Amino acid sequence: IESLGWAIASTLMTLVAFIRILWHLSADIRLLVLITIPGSLVWISFAASVGSFLISWVVGSQLPVVEYDAQKVEAVFRKVLVYGENHKIRARDAFEVALRKLFRGTRINNTRLIWHSSYFDVWKYSYMKGMDILPFLLLVSSVFAGAMTFGDLMQTKNAFSQVTDGFSVFINNWPMITEIRSIKRRLGEFEKSLHEHEHGPEEAADHDSAA
């Protein structure tokens, strides 16, 4: 949470510096649909970032679940390893069979995690590349109309990229958000188990229904 907070704070400072620049440069755009909208490039960047955030939420919907499962199976695997190290295991063969089964589950879940992370990264980097190309598509008509030079085009593109990266701070830090969501779920279950242990299952159920 601290790392994500620093990322958001840094992003806010970048947005304060570049939104005003991009708003001013938007006056040179010559597309008929956008020419009457003040700060059109800022609004386009904001709308694209909001849309990409919603799509990312759908595309990455399974990541917190898989991350949660990874934490759970790895915790069980570590627990069995520690138990085997601290206690003399008589049925060594049975213990090794159980250990291999747990390791197989850990490997399967990590494969799921890699798979879901991979297709999310495909979406993420496709979006980033698309946002690199978008300002050229929006401003090429202004260059041909003589409203801006090639140097102005590159300056506007750089400002657009800075603003878009700022609005996309959550997408750029999505693995961190996924980990926070999965940890929150694990801690919630841990607190629930503690409450049931201290007060009994019936009182814990009454507490959950009241909540």
N, C-alpha and C positions, 0 to 999 in steps of 0.2 A: 504494500500500500504506500509505503514511503517512496519507493522508486517511481511508482505511478504518479504520485503527487508531485514529485520533482519534474517529471516529464510534462505534466499538465502546466505547472508553473512556467517552465521554460517555453512551452508552446504559447502561453498567453502573452509573454513578452515579445515573441516573434510576431504574433498576430497584431499586437499594438503597433509594431514598427512597420509592418508591410500592408496592412489593410488600407491605410490611408494612401499609400503609394499606388496600390492597385486600383483603388477607387478613382484616383486622379487619372491614371492611364486608361481607364475604361472609357473615357470621353472620346478616345480616338477610334473606337470600334465603329465599323460602317455596315454591319449587318442590319437589314431593315427591321428584323424582329427585336433587336437589342438596342438600336440607336437611341430610342426614346427612354430607356431605363437607366437612371443614374446608378453608377457603380455596378453595371451589369456583370462584369467578370467576378466581382466579389460574391454576388448572389448565385452565379453559376457554380462557383467553387463550393459555396455553402450547401447548395441543393445536392450537388454530386456527392459531397461528403456524407450528408444525412442519408441519402439513398444507399450509398455503399455501406454505411453502418447497419442499416436495416437488413440488407442482403447478407452482410457478414454474420449478423445474429442468426439468420436462418442457415447459412452454409456451415457455420461453426457450432450449430446447436448440439451436436453430439460430443464436441470436444470436452466440456466439463464432465460429462458422464464417463467418458473414457479415462480422463485424467483422475477422476475419483476412483474408478476401478483399479487403475494402476497403483495409486497410493494404498489401496486396500490390500491387493494381492501381494504387493511388495512388503507391506507390514507383516502379513502372515508368514511370508517366506523368511523374513529376518527373525521373527519370533521363534520359528522352528529351528533355525540355525543356532540361535543363542541357546535354546533348550538343549539341543544336541551337544553343544560345546560344554555346557555346565553340568550335564547329567550323564551318567554312564548308561548308554543305550544297550540293552541286552539283545533285543531283536534288531541287529544292525541291518540285515537285509530289508526288513520291513520299513525301517526308518529311511533307508536310501530310496526305496520305491516311493514312499510318501514325498520325500524331498524332490525327486525327479518329477513327480506329478505337479507339485507346487511350482517348480521351475518352469515346467511346460506351460502352466497357466500364466505365469509372469511373462514368458516370451510371447504367447499368443496376444496378451493384452497390449504389450509394447508394439507388436505388429499392427494392431488396430490403431494405436495412438499415432504411429508413423503414417498410416494410411489416411486417417482423418486430417492430420496436420498437413499432409502433402496436398490434398485437394483444396484445403483452405488456402495454402500458400499459392497454389495456381490461381485462385480467384484474386488473392491479395495483390500479387505482382502483375496480373492482367489489368487490374484496376489502376495500379500505379503507372504502368506503361500507357494506358489509355489517357490518363490525366496529363502525361507528358506531351502527347500528340494533340490533345484538345485545343490548347491555346493557339497552335499554328492553324488549325482549321477555322477557329473563330476570327483570327486576325489577318489571314492571307488576303482577304478582300480589301482590308485597309491599306495594306502594302501596295497592292495594284492600283488602288485609288489615289495613292500619293499622300494619304493622311498620316502615314508614319514611315520611317526608314527601317532598314533591316536591323540597325542598332536599337531602335525603339521597340521593334518586335521582340528582340532577345531580352531587353530589359523588362518588358511586360511579361514575357514568358517566365523569367526568373521570379518576378514578384508573384505571379500566379502560382508557381510551384511552391513558394514559401507559404503562401496562404493556404493552399490545398493541403500541404503537409501538416500545417497547424490544425486545420479542421479535422484531419484524419488521425489525430493523436491516438484515439482509441483503437483504430484499426491497426496502426503501426505497433501497438503494444498489446495486441490481442492475446498472445500466449500468456502474458502476465495476468490479464483479466481472467482468462480461463483457469489459471492456477488459483487465483484468489477465490473464484466461485466454487471450485472443487474443495478447497481447504475450508471454506465457510460451511459447506455441506458436511464435511467430516467432523468439524468442531461442533456443529449442531447435533449430530448423532452422539458424539462423546458427552455433551452436556445432558442430553436426554438419558443416556445410560447411567450417568452419575445420579441424576434425579431419581430414576427408578431404583437404583441401589440404596439411596438414602431414605426414600419415602415409600418404597413399595410400588408395584406395577399399577395398582388400582388408583392410588393418589396421583401417580404420574399421568395416568390416562385422563383423570379429572382435570389436571393442570393443563394438558394439551388441548382438551375440548374447550376449556375456558379461554385459552390463548387464541 
